[in-house]
Structure formats: C-alpha cells, structure tokens
Amino acid sequence: MSNLSVQQRVQEGSAFSLGAYGEPVTLPPGQWEVLTEFFHESGYQSTVYLDSNSQRIYYANTGTNDFS
C-alpha cells in the first residue's frame, strides 16, 4: 500500500481527470505513463495511467451526458 496522503491522492486525481478531458497534464512524481485512451463519439472519454515504479494504476473517467 502506498504512503500517499489524502491531499496527494486528491492532487493526483485532479491531474489525471484533466487528461481524461483531453487537457495537457503534468503527471505526478513517479513513472506515470498513459497506458490507453478511449474517446467515443457519444462523448464518453477515459484514460488509463500506469505507474510502473509503484505498480499503481489510475482510471480517469469523464462519462457522458448524451442521451441520444
């Protein structure tokens, strides 16, 4: 288990969620890389980040408001 504080986890989540919206991201410390990105015509977007150094994965999901 990681020794990150709650504040550090919130800061990571904020950075990663920007990436899911297609915004430029400054990745947190570690060996983070974009594992995969998914953009669907419905507006659904997601990005999967992997930190190979600490063996952590983060899934950033934007969802969609498209009801058509």
N, C-alpha and C positions, 0 to 999 in steps of 0.2 A: 504494500500500500504506500502511496505517495505521502510525503510530509508537507504537502502544499496547504497553505492557509485558505480559509474560505475566501478571503479577498483575492488571493492569487487565482483561485478557481473561477471566480466571477470575472476577473480580468481576462483570463483565457477564453471563457465562453463568449465574452463580448467581442474579442478579436476574431474568433472563429465564426461567429454568426455574421459578421460583416462579409467574410469570404463567401458565405453561402448566398448572399445577395449580390455577389459579383464585384464587390468592392475590393480595392487593394488592402492587403493585410500584412502587418508586421507580426510575424509569428513569435510566440513567447520563447523564452530560453529553452534549449533542448535541441533535439534533432528532428523537429517537426517538418513534415512534408505533406503535400496534398497527395493522398492516395487515389482518390477518384472524385469527379464532379458529375452531377446529374442535373440537367436543365430540361424540363418538359414543356411542351407548348401550352399546357394548362396553366403555367405559372409556377408549378412546383419546382423548387430548387433545393439541392442539398450538396454538401461537400464533406468528404471523409478525410480527416487528418490523422497521421500516424507519427508518433514519436518513437523511433527505433531505439533511442537511448534508454528511455524508462519503460518501454513496452506498453505505452498507453495509446488509446485510440479515441478520437473525438468525432462525433457525428453531428454536424450542424445542419439543421433542417428549417427551411423557411415556410413550407406548406403552401397553400394557395387559397384564394378566395373565389375562384372561378367555379360557378355552379352550372355552367353550360354543358 
